[in-house]
Structure formats: structure tokens, C-alpha cells
Amino acid sequence: MTDPILTVTGLKKTFDLSQPFLTRLTQGGGRKYVHAVDGVDFTIPRGTTLSLVGESGCGKSTVAKLLMGLTQPSAGSIRFDGHELAGTRAGQPPAVRRRMQMIFQDPYASLNPRWRVARIIGEPMKSFGTHPDPVARRKEVDRLLEFVGLSAADGEKFPHEFSGGQRQRISIARAISTKPEFLVCDEPTSALDVSVQAQILNLMRELQRELGLTYLFISHDLAVVNYISDQIGVMYLGRLVELAPADRIFAAPQHPYTRLLLDTVPDITMAHRDMDRPAGEVPNPITPPSGCHFHPRCPLANERCRAEAPVFRAHGDSQVRCHAVQEGRTDPMPLRKAG
């Protein structure tokens, strides 16, 4: 593994969902907070892909917004290639932010419908000053369009003239127009058909090989994650509960919640149909359970799990937040081979 391009330490984001003061005064009730991101730590080596997975509302997209400066962290550190970014505004400092770009989830909402494609792709180059000359900028736009599998003539069209997969290719061309080193990909294939998803994922892997890109990939689709990841981080109610190499996650998951997620992947052999599975729904994030947040759904939970929050600790080549794993109350239970 090479040196990390991104290091996140103790990252937290808390949202205040309290009623206005007068409402609380007249109707009673205290303040309400949601700890959307609650002490997340990870590093991403250059040229690799870390994927964050978990159920809706676990904090994945909030992490993406924090990294890109779209919202400010409540605490913690975000260091990109030695530069501290926690607390800086979106786009600042420009010399660093030019090297970080984002691909959004919805290709229908992330492109300005009033702009032609050439302007959409060329705007970041104009904003960051990488191609100040309009002729050179348009030439680069044409090259990028062809690079992502479209034609130079498509630059004169509007977004509504393209399919969802083509629009996401335009989004990718826009994201790489400033020659970034790091891309945050917030479920970039979830709005696409399966066949189109494969095309976009193949394009992203090709870009990574040719341009040396580093990805933070956010998804709830484990098949997608298995295809593109070097590392996988599993999130639950704002916390990372397991972080490990991708092949390790799929071959021998440690945390019971990771096993729950992997058990949702269809298994034609039904080899684990008799396995005890966590049940129930995700708790209310405003009033999360005490101790380990996962204990109401965990078949391995005991009194310690209900009373004491586990620490994120190394366990072999993984990092796991689980008392049962750290105490050896469960054996690594292979679910299936990755592939």
C-alpha cells in the first residue's frame, strides 16, 4: 500500500433538530440532536478505492459532504495530502479543492438543464483557471467527451437529450476536467439500469488505471462494492463498525452487522439458510440505543454490549467495533467467496 492521500480522524457531524425556543418553552421538551457522523476514522492510500456501505441514514453521504466542504464538521480532522480541510468552506483553498471532485448520485438533477454540455464540462476549468483560453478549453472539453465514450459533437446538446448513463458520463467528464487526484462518488450508479451500471463502473476502473485516481465510493449495493473496492468500511448509525480489505469483508466478515448486509446478497447454494440472522429495524437516530448501537438487533449481544460502547480496534487485518469479536465470543463465519 502507498502513502495515504486522505486521512480522516475523529470526524463528527451533529445536527440540531430541536423545536424553536418558544415552542419548547410552551409545549415542553428539550433539545434533540442527530449524530449523523460519530467519530469516523479511515485512511485512503493513493490510487485505491475505499467504499462506504450501510443502510439508508447511516451517515455515508454526510461523510461525502464533509470531505467536499459542503457542510462543516462538528469535530475531527480531514487531511488531504497534508492539508487540513476541516472547517474550510466549499472550494477553499482552490489549489487543494481543484484536486478533489465529486460525482453525484442523480445524473438527472446534477447537470444544469439550461447549459449546453460543453459549458457544463468547461465551467470547472474556467473557475479554477486551468484552461483560461476559450479555444483551448473547448478543445479539452471535446477530448474529455471522447474519453468518456461520447462524441465531441455532443458538447452542443443539452442534458435532456441524453439517457441516464450518458448523463453520468457527462458528470464524470466534468469531475475529471480539472485533473483531480481524488473523487468522491456518492452512489453514482444507483439511478441507472444494471447494464448501464456495468458500463459506468468499467469506465471508472479504466479512469483509475489511466489517471491514477483515488476514490471514496459510497453505495448500498454490495455487488457494486465488491467489483470496485480495495477497502470497505461498514457504517451503522454514524459509526464505522468494520473496516477491512474487500476480499476479507466478503470472505470472512467479523461484525454481525456486516454479516447481515452480506446475507442480503442472493446465494443460490443457500448454504447459510440456518444461520442466526440479526433482525429488526434501524433505531431512531435521535434516540439511539445505549452502548453498542447495534445491540437490539444482534444475536451476540450481552449486558456489556447494552451498557458500554465498543471501541474501534484492530482485529487481524480488519478494524472492528464489536465486544463479541474482541472477546472471541464468535468465530469468523465465512459467508461466501468474493467474486
BELVENJO-V844573 format. One record per pair of residues at least 24 apart in sequence whose C-alpha atoms are under 8 Angstrom apart, sorted by the first residue. I is the first residue (numbers start at 1). J is the second residue. Records with the same first field share a line. If there is no record, write none. Layout:
I: J ; J
This chain:
1: 45
2: 45 ; 46
3: 45 ; 46
4: 43 ; 44 ; 45 ; 46 ; 81
5: 43 ; 44 ; 45 ; 46 ; 80 ; 81
6: 43 ; 44 ; 45 ; 78 ; 79 ; 80 ; 81
7: 41 ; 42 ; 43 ; 44 ; 77 ; 78 ; 79 ; 80
8: 40 ; 41 ; 42 ; 43 ; 76 ; 77 ; 78 ; 79
9: 39 ; 40 ; 41 ; 42 ; 76 ; 77 ; 78
10: 38 ; 39 ; 40 ; 41 ; 75 ; 76 ; 77
11: 37 ; 38 ; 39 ; 40 ; 41 ; 73 ; 74 ; 75 ; 76 ; 77 ; 78
12: 36 ; 37 ; 38 ; 39 ; 40 ; 73 ; 74 ; 75 ; 76
13: 37 ; 38 ; 62 ; 72 ; 73 ; 74 ; 75
14: 38 ; 73 ; 74
32: 286
33: 286
34: 285 ; 286
35: 237 ; 238 ; 285 ; 286
36: 62 ; 237 ; 238 ; 285
37: 62 ; 63 ; 237 ; 238 ; 239
38: 238 ; 239
39: 76 ; 238 ; 239
40: 238 ; 239 ; 240
41: 240
44: 214 ; 216
45: 214
46: 212 ; 213 ; 214
47: 208 ; 212 ; 213 ; 214 ; 215
48: 213 ; 214 ; 215 ; 229 ; 230
49: 214 ; 215 ; 216 ; 217 ; 228 ; 229 ; 230 ; 231
50: 215 ; 216 ; 217 ; 229 ; 230 ; 231 ; 232 ; 233
51: 216 ; 217 ; 218 ; 219 ; 225 ; 229 ; 230 ; 231 ; 232 ; 233
52: 216 ; 217 ; 218 ; 219 ; 232 ; 233 ; 234 ; 235
53: 218 ; 219 ; 220 ; 221 ; 222 ; 232 ; 233 ; 234 ; 235
54: 219 ; 220 ; 234 ; 235 ; 236 ; 261
55: 220 ; 235 ; 236
56: 220
57: 237
58: 235 ; 236 ; 237 ; 238 ; 239
59: 235 ; 236 ; 237 ; 238 ; 239
60: 218 ; 235 ; 238
61: 186 ; 218
64: 184 ; 186
68: 97 ; 100 ; 101 ; 102
94: 128
98: 128 ; 178 ; 179 ; 180
99: 178 ; 179 ; 180 ; 181 ; 182
100: 180 ; 181 ; 182 ; 183 ; 184
101: 175 ; 176 ; 180 ; 182 ; 183 ; 184
102: 175 ; 183 ; 184 ; 185 ; 186
103: 171 ; 172 ; 175 ; 183 ; 184 ; 185 ; 186 ; 188
104: 171 ; 185 ; 186 ; 187 ; 188
105: 185 ; 186 ; 187 ; 188 ; 189 ; 190 ; 191
106: 188 ; 191
107: 164 ; 165 ; 167 ; 168 ; 171 ; 191
108: 159 ; 164 ; 167
110: 171
111: 159 ; 167 ; 171
112: 159
113: 158 ; 159 ; 160
114: 158
115: 158 ; 159
116: 155 ; 156 ; 157 ; 158 ; 159
117: 154 ; 155 ; 156 ; 157 ; 158 ; 159 ; 170
118: 142 ; 154 ; 155 ; 156
119: 155
120: 174
121: 170 ; 171 ; 173 ; 174 ; 175 ; 177
122: 174 ; 177
124: 174 ; 177 ; 178
125: 177 ; 178
128: 178
130: 178
141: 177
144: 173 ; 177
145: 170 ; 173
147: 173
148: 172 ; 173 ; 203
164: 191 ; 192
165: 192 ; 196 ; 197 ; 200
168: 200
169: 200
180: 213
181: 211 ; 212 ; 213 ; 214
182: 213 ; 214 ; 215 ; 216
183: 213 ; 214 ; 215 ; 216
184: 215 ; 216 ; 217 ; 218
185: 215 ; 216 ; 217 ; 218
186: 217 ; 218 ; 219
187: 217 ; 218 ; 219 ; 220
190: 219 ; 221
201: 228
222: 262 ; 265
223: 265
226: 250 ; 338 ; 339
227: 339
234: 258
236: 293 ; 294
237: 285 ; 288 ; 293
240: 312 ; 321
241: 312 ; 319 ; 320 ; 321 ; 322
242: 312 ; 318 ; 319 ; 320 ; 321
243: 318 ; 319 ; 320
244: 317 ; 318 ; 319
245: 317 ; 318
247: 338
248: 318
250: 334 ; 335 ; 336 ; 337 ; 338
251: 334 ; 335 ; 336 ; 337 ; 338
252: 332 ; 333 ; 334 ; 335
253: 332 ; 333 ; 334 ; 335
254: 320 ; 325 ; 332 ; 333
255: 320 ; 321 ; 322 ; 325
256: 298 ; 300
257: 294 ; 298
259: 335
262: 335
263: 335
272: 335
292: 322
300: 324 ; 329 ; 330
